[in-house]
């Protein structure tokens, strides 16, 4: 293994971690916060549920993409 291959391997490992942390932080920021549940209307609760479902789907897609990138 030459120096270029080692450098590329370390760079990929570092970038993978940075991208994963960025994705998780962004998704957490999008899904977090909001009003307490007792002060929300039915429409707001419905929209919050849809938002959480979208976050779950996005996380699943990110996980699958990362898995495919390993091959």
Residue pairs with C-beta under 8 A, 6 or more apart in sequence:
16 66
16 69
20 62
20 66
23 62
27 55
27 58
27 59
30 51
30 55
31 51
31 52
31 55
34 40
34 48
35 44
37 45
40 48
